[in-house]
């Protein structure tokens, strides 16, 4: 298993932080072992409730 680090914003609530981390962990799982698309889609929807714009995504994750 690889070690990953995530850009976490201290301004996020606990629930927001959990949503972002869970989504990123689902991506890890999808790359490493595979994951049903519906499971990833649900995590992505929760992620987008926190990171609403593409600009925010690009700033932190690209």
mmCIF file of the N, C-alpha and C atoms, coordinates in Angstrom:
data_MODEL
# 
_entry.id   MODEL 
# 
loop_
_atom_site.group_PDB 
_atom_site.id 
_atom_site.type_symbol 
_atom_site.label_atom_id 
_atom_site.label_alt_id 
_atom_site.label_comp_id 
_atom_site.label_asym_id 
_atom_site.label_entity_id 
_atom_site.label_seq_id 
_atom_site.pdbx_PDB_ins_code 
_atom_site.Cartn_x 
_atom_site.Cartn_y 
_atom_site.Cartn_z 
_atom_site.occupancy 
_atom_site.B_iso_or_equiv 
_atom_site.pdbx_formal_charge 
_atom_site.auth_seq_id 
_atom_site.auth_comp_id 
_atom_site.auth_asym_id 
_atom_site.auth_atom_id 
_atom_site.pdbx_PDB_model_num 
ATOM 1   N N  . UNK A 1 1  ? 0.844   -1.180 0.000   1.00 0.00 ? 1  UNK A N  1 
ATOM 2   C CA . UNK A 1 1  ? 0.000   0.000  0.000   1.00 0.00 ? 1  UNK A CA 1 
ATOM 3   C C  . UNK A 1 1  ? 0.886   1.240  0.000   1.00 0.00 ? 1  UNK A C  1 
ATOM 4   N N  . UNK A 1 2  ? 0.516   2.203  -0.799  1.00 0.00 ? 2  UNK A N  1 
ATOM 5   C CA . UNK A 1 2  ? 1.276   3.446  -0.900  1.00 0.00 ? 2  UNK A CA 1 
ATOM 6   C C  . UNK A 1 2  ? 0.877   4.410  0.206   1.00 0.00 ? 2  UNK A C  1 
ATOM 7   N N  . UNK A 1 3  ? 1.739   5.367  0.459   1.00 0.00 ? 3  UNK A N  1 
ATOM 8   C CA . UNK A 1 3  ? 1.450   6.418  1.418   1.00 0.00 ? 3  UNK A CA 1 
ATOM 9   C C  . UNK A 1 3  ? 1.087   7.677  0.643   1.00 0.00 ? 3  UNK A C  1 
ATOM 10  N N  . UNK A 1 4  ? -0.009  8.304  1.017   1.00 0.00 ? 4  UNK A N  1 
ATOM 11  C CA . UNK A 1 4  ? -0.477  9.501  0.335   1.00 0.00 ? 4  UNK A CA 1 
ATOM 12  C C  . UNK A 1 4  ? -0.595  10.637 1.333   1.00 0.00 ? 4  UNK A C  1 
ATOM 13  N N  . UNK A 1 5  ? -0.461  11.848 0.840   1.00 0.00 ? 5  UNK A N  1 
ATOM 14  C CA . UNK A 1 5  ? -0.723  13.016 1.675   1.00 0.00 ? 5  UNK A CA 1 
ATOM 15  C C  . UNK A 1 5  ? -1.779  13.854 0.968   1.00 0.00 ? 5  UNK A C  1 
ATOM 16  N N  . UNK A 1 6  ? -2.641  14.469 1.752   1.00 0.00 ? 6  UNK A N  1 
ATOM 17  C CA . UNK A 1 6  ? -3.758  15.219 1.195   1.00 0.00 ? 6  UNK A CA 1 
ATOM 18  C C  . UNK A 1 6  ? -3.683  16.677 1.626   1.00 0.00 ? 6  UNK A C  1 
ATOM 19  N N  . UNK A 1 7  ? -4.045  17.592 0.729   1.00 0.00 ? 7  UNK A N  1 
ATOM 20  C CA . UNK A 1 7  ? -4.120  19.007 1.113   1.00 0.00 ? 7  UNK A CA 1 
ATOM 21  C C  . UNK A 1 7  ? -5.425  19.259 1.867   1.00 0.00 ? 7  UNK A C  1 
ATOM 22  N N  . UNK A 1 8  ? -5.346  19.427 3.154   1.00 0.00 ? 8  UNK A N  1 
ATOM 23  C CA . UNK A 1 8  ? -6.526  19.629 3.992   1.00 0.00 ? 8  UNK A CA 1 
ATOM 24  C C  . UNK A 1 8  ? -6.578  21.091 4.423   1.00 0.00 ? 8  UNK A C  1 
ATOM 25  N N  . UNK A 1 9  ? -7.749  21.682 4.298   1.00 0.00 ? 9  UNK A N  1 
ATOM 26  C CA . UNK A 1 9  ? -7.953  23.081 4.673   1.00 0.00 ? 9  UNK A CA 1 
ATOM 27  C C  . UNK A 1 9  ? -8.431  23.126 6.124   1.00 0.00 ? 9  UNK A C  1 
ATOM 28  N N  . UNK A 1 10 ? -7.741  23.856 6.969   1.00 0.00 ? 10 UNK A N  1 
ATOM 29  C CA . UNK A 1 10 ? -8.111  23.924 8.387   1.00 0.00 ? 10 UNK A CA 1 
ATOM 30  C C  . UNK A 1 10 ? -9.447  24.632 8.593   1.00 0.00 ? 10 UNK A C  1 
ATOM 31  N N  . UNK A 1 11 ? -9.935  25.333 7.582   1.00 0.00 ? 11 UNK A N  1 
ATOM 32  C CA . UNK A 1 11 ? -11.225 26.016 7.688   1.00 0.00 ? 11 UNK A CA 1 
ATOM 33  C C  . UNK A 1 11 ? -12.404 25.060 7.513   1.00 0.00 ? 11 UNK A C  1 
ATOM 34  N N  . UNK A 1 12 ? -12.157 23.848 7.017   1.00 0.00 ? 12 UNK A N  1 
ATOM 35  C CA . UNK A 1 12 ? -13.235 22.879 6.827   1.00 0.00 ? 12 UNK A CA 1 
ATOM 36  C C  . UNK A 1 12 ? -13.721 22.365 8.175   1.00 0.00 ? 12 UNK A C  1 
ATOM 37  N N  . UNK A 1 13 ? -14.998 22.051 8.226   1.00 0.00 ? 13 UNK A N  1 
ATOM 38  C CA . UNK A 1 13 ? -15.550 21.405 9.422   1.00 0.00 ? 13 UNK A CA 1 
ATOM 39  C C  . UNK A 1 13 ? -15.071 19.954 9.453   1.00 0.00 ? 13 UNK A C  1 
ATOM 40  N N  . UNK A 1 14 ? -15.327 19.293 10.552  1.00 0.00 ? 14 UNK A N  1 
ATOM 41  C CA . UNK A 1 14 ? -14.953 17.878 10.659  1.00 0.00 ? 14 UNK A CA 1 
ATOM 42  C C  . UNK A 1 14 ? -15.652 17.057 9.583   1.00 0.00 ? 14 UNK A C  1 
ATOM 43  N N  . UNK A 1 15 ? -16.942 17.308 9.376   1.00 0.00 ? 15 UNK A N  1 
ATOM 44  C CA . UNK A 1 15 ? -17.704 16.563 8.367   1.00 0.00 ? 15 UNK A CA 1 
ATOM 45  C C  . UNK A 1 15 ? -17.151 16.809 6.960   1.00 0.00 ? 15 UNK A C  1 
ATOM 46  N N  . UNK A 1 16 ? -16.773 18.043 6.669   1.00 0.00 ? 16 UNK A N  1 
ATOM 47  C CA . UNK A 1 16 ? -16.202 18.359 5.355   1.00 0.00 ? 16 UNK A CA 1 
ATOM 48  C C  . UNK A 1 16 ? -14.861 17.663 5.165   1.00 0.00 ? 16 UNK A C  1 
ATOM 49  N N  . UNK A 1 17 ? -14.040 17.684 6.188   1.00 0.00 ? 17 UNK A N  1 
ATOM 50  C CA . UNK A 1 17 ? -12.741 17.015 6.114   1.00 0.00 ? 17 UNK A CA 1 
ATOM 51  C C  . UNK A 1 17 ? -12.921 15.523 5.872   1.00 0.00 ? 17 UNK A C  1 
ATOM 52  N N  . UNK A 1 18 ? -13.857 14.924 6.569   1.00 0.00 ? 18 UNK A N  1 
ATOM 53  C CA . UNK A 1 18 ? -14.123 13.494 6.388   1.00 0.00 ? 18 UNK A CA 1 
ATOM 54  C C  . UNK A 1 18 ? -14.595 13.210 4.969   1.00 0.00 ? 18 UNK A C  1 
ATOM 55  N N  . UNK A 1 19 ? -15.478 14.042 4.431   1.00 0.00 ? 19 UNK A N  1 
ATOM 56  C CA . UNK A 1 19 ? -15.990 13.837 3.070   1.00 0.00 ? 19 UNK A CA 1 
ATOM 57  C C  . UNK A 1 19 ? -14.861 13.885 2.045   1.00 0.00 ? 19 UNK A C  1 
ATOM 58  N N  . UNK A 1 20 ? -13.959 14.847 2.192   1.00 0.00 ? 20 UNK A N  1 
ATOM 59  C CA . UNK A 1 20 ? -12.839 14.976 1.252   1.00 0.00 ? 20 UNK A CA 1 
ATOM 60  C C  . UNK A 1 20 ? -11.901 13.775 1.374   1.00 0.00 ? 20 UNK A C  1 
ATOM 61  N N  . UNK A 1 21 ? -11.541 13.417 2.585   1.00 0.00 ? 21 UNK A N  1 
ATOM 62  C CA . UNK A 1 21 ? -10.621 12.290 2.784   1.00 0.00 ? 21 UNK A CA 1 
ATOM 63  C C  . UNK A 1 21 ? -11.241 10.985 2.296   1.00 0.00 ? 21 UNK A C  1 
ATOM 64  N N  . UNK A 1 22 ? -12.520 10.775 2.573   1.00 0.00 ? 22 UNK A N  1 
ATOM 65  C CA . UNK A 1 22 ? -13.169 9.548  2.100   1.00 0.00 ? 22 UNK A CA 1 
ATOM 66  C C  . UNK A 1 22 ? -13.167 9.470  0.579   1.00 0.00 ? 22 UNK A C  1 
ATOM 67  N N  . UNK A 1 23 ? -13.408 10.597 -0.094  1.00 0.00 ? 23 UNK A N  1 
ATOM 68  C CA . UNK A 1 23 ? -13.370 10.606 -1.557  1.00 0.00 ? 23 UNK A CA 1 
ATOM 69  C C  . UNK A 1 23 ? -11.968 10.267 -2.060  1.00 0.00 ? 23 UNK A C  1 
ATOM 70  N N  . UNK A 1 24 ? -10.968 10.885 -1.483  1.00 0.00 ? 24 UNK A N  1 
ATOM 71  C CA . UNK A 1 24 ? -9.597  10.624 -1.923  1.00 0.00 ? 24 UNK A CA 1 
ATOM 72  C C  . UNK A 1 24 ? -9.190  9.179  -1.642  1.00 0.00 ? 24 UNK A C  1 
ATOM 73  N N  . UNK A 1 25 ? -9.662  8.617  -0.548  1.00 0.00 ? 25 UNK A N  1 
ATOM 74  C CA . UNK A 1 25 ? -9.386  7.208  -0.260  1.00 0.00 ? 25 UNK A CA 1 
ATOM 75  C C  . UNK A 1 25 ? -10.086 6.290  -1.257  1.00 0.00 ? 25 UNK A C  1 
ATOM 76  N N  . UNK A 1 26 ? -11.275 6.678  -1.710  1.00 0.00 ? 26 UNK A N  1 
ATOM 77  C CA . UNK A 1 26 ? -11.977 5.890  -2.731  1.00 0.00 ? 26 UNK A CA 1 
ATOM 78  C C  . UNK A 1 26 ? -11.191 5.903  -4.037  1.00 0.00 ? 26 UNK A C  1 
ATOM 79  N N  . UNK A 1 27 ? -10.596 7.043  -4.371  1.00 0.00 ? 27 UNK A N  1 
ATOM 80  C CA . UNK A 1 27 ? -9.770  7.116  -5.579  1.00 0.00 ? 27 UNK A CA 1 
ATOM 81  C C  . UNK A 1 27 ? -8.572  6.180  -5.444  1.00 0.00 ? 27 UNK A C  1 
ATOM 82  N N  . UNK A 1 28 ? -7.925  6.200  -4.276  1.00 0.00 ? 28 UNK A N  1 
ATOM 83  C CA . UNK A 1 28 ? -6.808  5.276  -4.030  1.00 0.00 ? 28 UNK A CA 1 
ATOM 84  C C  . UNK A 1 28 ? -7.246  3.837  -4.260  1.00 0.00 ? 28 UNK A C  1 
ATOM 85  N N  . UNK A 1 29 ? -8.359  3.476  -3.656  1.00 0.00 ? 29 UNK A N  1 
ATOM 86  C CA . UNK A 1 29 ? -8.872  2.115  -3.764  1.00 0.00 ? 29 UNK A CA 1 
ATOM 87  C C  . UNK A 1 29 ? -9.197  1.760  -5.211  1.00 0.00 ? 29 UNK A C  1 
ATOM 88  N N  . UNK A 1 30 ? -9.776  2.696  -5.937  1.00 0.00 ? 30 UNK A N  1 
ATOM 89  C CA . UNK A 1 30 ? -10.108 2.456  -7.344  1.00 0.00 ? 30 UNK A CA 1 
ATOM 90  C C  . UNK A 1 30 ? -8.852  2.169  -8.159  1.00 0.00 ? 30 UNK A C  1 
ATOM 91  N N  . UNK A 1 31 ? -7.792  2.916  -7.917  1.00 0.00 ? 31 UNK A N  1 
ATOM 92  C CA . UNK A 1 31 ? -6.539  2.699  -8.647  1.00 0.00 ? 31 UNK A CA 1 
ATOM 93  C C  . UNK A 1 31 ? -5.845  1.407  -8.231  1.00 0.00 ? 31 UNK A C  1 
ATOM 94  N N  . UNK A 1 32 ? -5.867  1.113  -6.949  1.00 0.00 ? 32 UNK A N  1 
ATOM 95  C CA . UNK A 1 32 ? -5.100  -0.023 -6.444  1.00 0.00 ? 32 UNK A CA 1 
ATOM 96  C C  . UNK A 1 32 ? -5.812  -1.363 -6.595  1.00 0.00 ? 32 UNK A C  1 
ATOM 97  N N  . UNK A 1 33 ? -7.133  -1.392 -6.416  1.00 0.00 ? 33 UNK A N  1 
ATOM 98  C CA . UNK A 1 33 ? -7.847  -2.674 -6.413  1.00 0.00 ? 33 UNK A CA 1 
ATOM 99  C C  . UNK A 1 33 ? -9.094  -2.686 -7.279  1.00 0.00 ? 33 UNK A C  1 
ATOM 100 N N  . UNK A 1 34 ? -9.619  -1.524 -7.582  1.00 0.00 ? 34 UNK A N  1 
ATOM 101 C CA . UNK A 1 34 ? -10.886 -1.440 -8.298  1.00 0.00 ? 34 UNK A CA 1 
ATOM 102 C C  . UNK A 1 34 ? -12.005 -1.075 -7.332  1.00 0.00 ? 34 UNK A C  1 
ATOM 103 N N  . UNK A 1 35 ? -13.043 -0.455 -7.872  1.00 0.00 ? 35 UNK A N  1 
ATOM 104 C CA . UNK A 1 35 ? -14.140 0.024  -7.039  1.00 0.00 ? 35 UNK A CA 1 
ATOM 105 C C  . UNK A 1 35 ? -15.364 0.200  -7.927  1.00 0.00 ? 35 UNK A C  1 
ATOM 106 N N  . UNK A 1 36 ? -16.544 -0.170 -7.447  1.00 0.00 ? 36 UNK A N  1 
ATOM 107 C CA . UNK A 1 36 ? -17.753 0.073  -8.241  1.00 0.00 ? 36 UNK A CA 1 
ATOM 108 C C  . UNK A 1 36 ? -17.938 1.571  -8.504  1.00 0.00 ? 36 UNK A C  1 
ATOM 109 N N  . UNK A 1 37 ? -18.332 1.897  -9.710  1.00 0.00 ? 37 UNK A N  1 
ATOM 110 C CA . UNK A 1 37 ? -18.484 3.297  -10.111 1.00 0.00 ? 37 UNK A CA 1 
ATOM 111 C C  . UNK A 1 37 ? -19.475 4.023  -9.208  1.00 0.00 ? 37 UNK A C  1 
ATOM 112 N N  . UNK A 1 38 ? -20.548 3.378  -8.843  1.00 0.00 ? 38 UNK A N  1 
ATOM 113 C CA . UNK A 1 38 ? -21.561 4.040  -8.013  1.00 0.00 ? 38 UNK A CA 1 
ATOM 114 C C  . UNK A 1 38 ? -21.001 4.462  -6.657  1.00 0.00 ? 38 UNK A C  1 
ATOM 115 N N  . UNK A 1 39 ? -20.110 3.662  -6.112  1.00 0.00 ? 39 UNK A N  1 
ATOM 116 C CA . UNK A 1 39 ? -19.491 4.001  -4.823  1.00 0.00 ? 39 UNK A CA 1 
ATOM 117 C C  . UNK A 1 39 ? -18.611 5.243  -4.960  1.00 0.00 ? 39 UNK A C  1 
ATOM 118 N N  . UNK A 1 40 ? -17.869 5.324  -6.052  1.00 0.00 ? 40 UNK A N  1 
ATOM 119 C CA . UNK A 1 40 ? -17.023 6.492  -6.302  1.00 0.00 ? 40 UNK A CA 1 
ATOM 120 C C  . UNK A 1 40 ? -17.882 7.726  -6.580  1.00 0.00 ? 40 UNK A C  1 
ATOM 121 N N  . UNK A 1 41 ? -18.970 7.551  -7.305  1.00 0.00 ? 41 UNK A N  1 
ATOM 122 C CA . UNK A 1 41 ? -19.864 8.674  -7.603  1.00 0.00 ? 41 UNK A CA 1 
ATOM 123 C C  . UNK A 1 41 ? -20.460 9.275  -6.334  1.00 0.00 ? 41 UNK A C  1 
ATOM 124 N N  . UNK A 1 42 ? -20.874 8.435  -5.406  1.00 0.00 ? 42 UNK A N  1 
ATOM 125 C CA . UNK A 1 42 ? -21.434 8.933  -4.144  1.00 0.00 ? 42 UNK A CA 1 
ATOM 126 C C  . UNK A 1 42 ? -20.396 9.729  -3.358  1.00 0.00 ? 42 UNK A C  1 
ATOM 127 N N  . UNK A 1 43 ? -19.176 9.226  -3.315  1.00 0.00 ? 43 UNK A N  1 
ATOM 128 C CA . UNK A 1 43 ? -18.104 9.931  -2.609  1.00 0.00 ? 43 UNK A CA 1 
ATOM 129 C C  . UNK A 1 43 ? -17.782 11.249 -3.308  1.00 0.00 ? 43 UNK A C  1 
ATOM 130 N N  . UNK A 1 44 ? -17.848 11.250 -4.652  1.00 0.00 ? 44 UNK A N  1 
ATOM 131 C CA . UNK A 1 44 ? -17.571 12.474 -5.415  1.00 0.00 ? 44 UNK A CA 1 
ATOM 132 C C  . UNK A 1 44 ? -18.634 13.538 -5.132  1.00 0.00 ? 44 UNK A C  1 
ATOM 133 N N  . UNK A 1 45 ? -19.876 13.141 -5.034  1.00 0.00 ? 45 UNK A N  1 
ATOM 134 C CA . UNK A 1 45 ? -20.947 14.101 -4.733  1.00 0.00 ? 45 UNK A CA 1 
ATOM 135 C C  . UNK A 1 45 ? -20.728 14.752 -3.373  1.00 0.00 ? 45 UNK A C  1 
ATOM 136 N N  . UNK A 1 46 ? -20.317 13.976 -2.386  1.00 0.00 ? 46 UNK A N  1 
ATOM 137 C CA . UNK A 1 46 ? -20.025 14.531 -1.061  1.00 0.00 ? 46 UNK A CA 1 
ATOM 138 C C  . UNK A 1 46 ? -18.812 15.460 -1.126  1.00 0.00 ? 46 UNK A C  1 
ATOM 139 N N  . UNK A 1 47 ? -17.801 15.073 -1.902  1.00 0.00 ? 47 UNK A N  1 
ATOM 140 C CA . UNK A 1 47 ? -16.604 15.891 -2.097  1.00 0.00 ? 47 UNK A CA 1 
ATOM 141 C C  . UNK A 1 47 ? -16.974 17.239 -2.716  1.00 0.00 ? 47 UNK A C  1 
ATOM 142 N N  . UNK A 1 48 ? -17.861 17.217 -3.725  1.00 0.00 ? 48 UNK A N  1 
ATOM 143 C CA . UNK A 1 48 ? -18.244 18.452 -4.411  1.00 0.00 ? 48 UNK A CA 1 
ATOM 144 C C  . UNK A 1 48 ? -19.086 19.367 -3.534  1.00 0.00 ? 48 UNK A C  1 
ATOM 145 N N  . UNK A 1 49 ? -19.650 18.868 -2.461  1.00 0.00 ? 49 UNK A N  1 
ATOM 146 C CA . UNK A 1 49 ? -20.353 19.731 -1.512  1.00 0.00 ? 49 UNK A CA 1 
ATOM 147 C C  . UNK A 1 49 ? -19.348 20.586 -0.738  1.00 0.00 ? 49 UNK A C  1 
ATOM 148 N N  . UNK A 1 50 ? -18.122 20.116 -0.646  1.00 0.00 ? 50 UNK A N  1 
ATOM 149 C CA . UNK A 1 50 ? -17.059 20.841 0.054   1.00 0.00 ? 50 UNK A CA 1 
ATOM 150 C C  . UNK A 1 50 ? -16.260 21.680 -0.940  1.00 0.00 ? 50 UNK A C  1 
ATOM 151 N N  . UNK A 1 51 ? -15.804 21.056 -2.006  1.00 0.00 ? 51 UNK A N  1 
ATOM 152 C CA . UNK A 1 51 ? -14.997 21.714 -3.041  1.00 0.00 ? 51 UNK A CA 1 
ATOM 153 C C  . UNK A 1 51 ? -15.924 21.978 -4.220  1.00 0.00 ? 51 UNK A C  1 
ATOM 154 N N  . UNK A 1 52 ? -16.554 23.135 -4.214  1.00 0.00 ? 52 UNK A N  1 
ATOM 155 C CA . UNK A 1 52 ? -17.619 23.410 -5.172  1.00 0.00 ? 52 UNK A CA 1 
ATOM 156 C C  . UNK A 1 52 ? -17.134 23.801 -6.565  1.00 0.00 ? 52 UNK A C  1 
ATOM 157 N N  . UNK A 1 53 ? -16.010 24.450 -6.668  1.00 0.00 ? 53 UNK A N  1 
ATOM 158 C CA . UNK A 1 53 ? -15.578 24.942 -7.980  1.00 0.00 ? 53 UNK A CA 1 
ATOM 159 C C  . UNK A 1 53 ? -14.382 24.164 -8.515  1.00 0.00 ? 53 UNK A C  1 
ATOM 160 N N  . UNK A 1 54 ? -14.272 24.166 -9.823  1.00 0.00 ? 54 UNK A N  1 
ATOM 161 C CA . UNK A 1 54 ? -13.125 23.528 -10.466 1.00 0.00 ? 54 UNK A CA 1 
ATOM 162 C C  . UNK A 1 54 ? -11.848 24.288 -10.109 1.00 0.00 ? 54 UNK A C  1 
ATOM 163 N N  . UNK A 1 55 ? -11.967 25.597 -9.924  1.00 0.00 ? 55 UNK A N  1 
ATOM 164 C CA . UNK A 1 55 ? -10.811 26.396 -9.522  1.00 0.00 ? 55 UNK A CA 1 
ATOM 165 C C  . UNK A 1 55 ? -10.218 25.927 -8.204  1.00 0.00 ? 55 UNK A C  1 
ATOM 166 N N  . UNK A 1 56 ? -11.076 25.587 -7.254  1.00 0.00 ? 56 UNK A N  1 
ATOM 167 C CA . UNK A 1 56 ? -10.594 25.054 -5.972  1.00 0.00 ? 56 UNK A CA 1 
ATOM 168 C C  . UNK A 1 56 ? -9.897  23.717 -6.168  1.00 0.00 ? 56 UNK A C  1 
ATOM 169 N N  . UNK A 1 57 ? -10.465 22.876 -7.024  1.00 0.00 ? 57 UNK A N  1 
ATOM 170 C CA . UNK A 1 57 ? -9.845  21.577 -7.304  1.00 0.00 ? 57 UNK A CA 1 
ATOM 171 C C  . UNK A 1 57 ? -8.456  21.769 -7.897  1.00 0.00 ? 57 UNK A C  1 
ATOM 172 N N  . UNK A 1 58 ? -8.352  22.636 -8.880  1.00 0.00 ? 58 UNK A N  1 
ATOM 173 C CA . UNK A 1 58 ? -7.064  22.851 -9.546  1.00 0.00 ? 58 UNK A CA 1 
ATOM 174 C C  . UNK A 1 58 ? -6.036  23.422 -8.577  1.00 0.00 ? 58 UNK A C  1 
ATOM 175 N N  . UNK A 1 59 ? -6.484  24.322 -7.709  1.00 0.00 ? 59 UNK A N  1 
ATOM 176 C CA . UNK A 1 59 ? -5.575  24.948 -6.747  1.00 0.00 ? 59 UNK A CA 1 
ATOM 177 C C  . UNK A 1 59 ? -4.971  23.917 -5.799  1.00 0.00 ? 59 UNK A C  1 
ATOM 178 N N  . UNK A 1 60 ? -5.764  22.970 -5.373  1.00 0.00 ? 60 UNK A N  1 
ATOM 179 C CA . UNK A 1 60 ? -5.319  22.035 -4.344  1.00 0.00 ? 60 UNK A CA 1 
ATOM 180 C C  . UNK A 1 60 ? -4.848  20.681 -4.836  1.00 0.00 ? 60 UNK A C  1 
ATOM 181 N N  . UNK A 1 61 ? -5.359  20.214 -5.977  1.00 0.00 ? 61 UNK A N  1 
ATOM 182 C CA . UNK A 1 61 ? -5.105  18.829 -6.340  1.00 0.00 ? 61 UNK A CA 1 
ATOM 183 C C  . UNK A 1 61 ? -4.520  18.598 -7.717  1.00 0.00 ? 61 UNK A C  1 
ATOM 184 N N  . UNK A 1 62 ? -4.005  19.579 -8.371  1.00 0.00 ? 62 UNK A N  1 
ATOM 185 C CA . UNK A 1 62 ? -3.424  19.324 -9.703  1.00 0.00 ? 62 UNK A CA 1 
ATOM 186 C C  . UNK A 1 62 ? -2.021  19.802 -9.781  1.00 0.00 ? 62 UNK A C  1 
# 
